[in-house]
Amino acid sequence: MPAKVLIVDDAMFMRAMIRDILINSGRYEVAGEAANGEEAVAQYRALRPDLVTMDIVMPQMDGIEACKEILKLDAEAKIVMCSALGQEALVIESIAAGARDFVVKPFSAEKVLKVIDTVSAG
Amino acid sequence: MDLSKYLGLYLSDGREHLGALRAGLSAQTIRPETVNDLFRHAHSVKGMAASMGFGQTAMLAHAMEDLFSAWRQGARPTVTAMASCAQALDSLDAQMDAVAVSGAEASDEQAMQAFAAALKREAEACLPKPTAAAPAVAQPPKSVTPAKEPQQQPSDGAVLPLGGANAPQALVFVSIDPSSALPAARLLVVSQYLEKAFGGCVIEPPLGEIRARNLKRATFRIASTLEIKDKIRPLRELPEVREVVLETNPAGAAGLVSGGLVTHVRLEAKELDDLLSNTASLLHHLTFLESGLSQEERRRHRFWLESHRALLGQLFSQVLQARLVPFSIVTERLARLARDLGAKTGKALRFEVKGADEQVDRALLERLADPLSHLLRNAADHGVESAQERKAAGKPEEGLLELDIQRDGEALLVSVNDDGRGLDAGAIGKVAVERGLISPEEAARLPRERILELITLPAFSTRRNVSEISGRGVGMDVARNAAEALGGHLEMDSQAGKGTRFTLVIPSAATLTQVLVFGWKGSPRFGIPASQVRHIYPLCSHSLSWAGARRCLQDGDTLIPVLPWRLGPVGKDGCGLAVMGPSGERVVLVSEVFDSERVVIHPWGPPLDQIPHWIGGALLSGGETAYIVDGRALARDEGKMNEGEAKDVSTTW
């Protein structure tokens, strides 16, 4: 059964891109999408996805906060951060907070899947 | 009370404490007595800063002190705590710098609060006893802090992060893909994995340093367990992980750490220079040795030759990396200065930085910070006009201050630009004549740039009224002297009403230059600074033709003259490299462009430096030497082969 992924990003464009990458791989299905941190936490609670891709900079609640909240709900949550170049400090903070891994935008399908496959298997 | 007279002492003591903190935290194992020292250093910084009225520094040092206090109670330092400490240290260092420049703290409250909060979280996490994930650490009873007996059995003191005193240790060397966008974050992921798998892990060098130096590898110290190999294996499958080497019985485990105390030493830049050039020589010697071997011998010793070369190559890049830091290390400080200047002058200023990724020599960078702050100050004070003046001139109200870092071949160009009122050469010339610095004839005859340069004369620039007329003044001589002390010079360019650009031109032999590597089959490698190459024309798609007596390369409707200079035959698989000369673009023909690499160019000493068109030699990442040609000099001389150059090329190489 394909693993269920929750996609969190405030840009619809990025969500669509990630969705396509995941679906085209045949290994994942999209459980849901969220456009900010608060939505992400609510969606996580409702959907209990196998994995979350999490943008860092978002309105309402940012990705790092959302990551921490989700980990409070489920310490085993598998969260992959999506970062832009130059956000190393934020990425480090989220990994220190418990995110499993990260991908850097602009990203290629190959790299995204490599990271998601690794986290999903781990 | 006048506190300013204590500033010098505050800075020298404070920096020493911060240095000790950094050294202590970067030790591969943190022992109880080290924790005690850490606590003390943080405590001292807090006290000094508080008495000087530097509240933010005191606040952050306090948060650090609390964390160390938790460690003193026997809590285990974690990787994330170490990362938070490194961030806090960087921030404290930046504040020291700010105090050194302006006598006051930079306003960075928000970031510092965040760092303090991170430290606080770490300290709080220490409060409940470490969970079951930790190997059975012999917890010292609370009443007896281990720190109180620093002398006890120093040879097998408890190694906090790694469990029992005699627990065997292992080292894991991990290198990651050079193309990794966020190498420090990637190494942190590796570290988290190891921490989970082995219940603890110490990363070396510390994360802050990995970030600052953009390192692509690290060593992880873990507790050695029976199933270590199985647990390490999945590491190789992690994204961007290139190499994983496990050393289960590190020879000088104790020797390396030398008691876990001092791991940082200060080195003169000169010593690193010598180390670098000796390493380069060793590599050259190896090449000579190899060339003397027969095929058979080479085959027989292949393993040792290759590993020898690889090790030397590694050593070389390690020495190199030890020296290099990205320019961005000081841009934050300068951005703060620009913000403060905006507040002080009441002008709306926008600060932009270009080229902050350029890697430069650490020592060089330290010496550039001061002249750059003078130039910024000048641009803000005198260059950028008042809001009304700008409005009247039809400019946006916000004045632009721009720091632009570029590499031009082997030189480093650091410019401070503004879009302000510019310099008035006429007025400067007139005043210079009045002051008797030049004669009226000279004023008429001298080129514009020379007239502008007059304002860097101390006699000229300290006169207040003059500085008003010129729009520039104090500090220019400081910037010029700094550039000259580094073997460079200060260039300036200005247009009345449009703005001014001051450029520190620093010839930097020991910094990295991007070169295109080219060559012929079986020949050694050659390089040309990438900054000199404006375009690469593959000859399979661009034809050569004759225009009169000149050979030209065709680019659409344009014919670009081809230089006669050539090191070997060039066929259809070759390339034309367009370089800019004084009379326009010229094309250099080469057989094949292999790669582009960042290298250190070693200028040639006599007598090789007599050969024109060559800059020097450089060591490529594969361990071969490349000979670096100066494209600009070639274009300037129209590529005339010098007497003997062609012969040298064919016989020597």
Boltz contact constraints between the chains, C-beta under 6 A:
constraints:
  - contact:
      token1: [A, 85]
      token2: [B, 181]
      max_distance: 6.0
  - contact:
      token1: [A, 88]
      token2: [B, 182]
      max_distance: 6.0
  - contact:
      token1: [A, 88]
      token2: [B, 184]
      max_distance: 6.0
  - contact:
      token1: [A, 88]
      token2: [B, 185]
      max_distance: 6.0
  - contact:
      token1: [A, 91]
      token2: [B, 182]
      max_distance: 6.0
  - contact:
      token1: [A, 91]
      token2: [B, 185]
      max_distance: 6.0
  - contact:
      token1: [A, 92]
      token2: [B, 185]
      max_distance: 6.0
  - contact:
      token1: [A, 92]
      token2: [B, 188]
      max_distance: 6.0
  - contact:
      token1: [A, 95]
      token2: [B, 188]
      max_distance: 6.0
  - contact:
      token1: [A, 95]
      token2: [B, 189]
      max_distance: 6.0
  - contact:
      token1: [A, 96]
      token2: [B, 80]
      max_distance: 6.0
  - contact:
      token1: [A, 96]
      token2: [B, 83]
      max_distance: 6.0
  - contact:
      token1: [A, 101]
      token2: [B, 189]
      max_distance: 6.0
  - contact:
      token1: [A, 102]
      token2: [B, 185]
      max_distance: 6.0
  - contact:
      token1: [A, 104]
      token2: [B, 181]
      max_distance: 6.0
  - contact:
      token1: [A, 104]
      token2: [B, 182]
      max_distance: 6.0
  - contact:
      token1: [A, 114]
      token2: [B, 239]
      max_distance: 6.0
  - contact:
      token1: [A, 115]
      token2: [B, 239]
      max_distance: 6.0
  - contact:
      token1: [A, 118]
      token2: [B, 238]
      max_distance: 6.0
  - contact:
      token1: [A, 118]
      token2: [B, 239]
      max_distance: 6.0
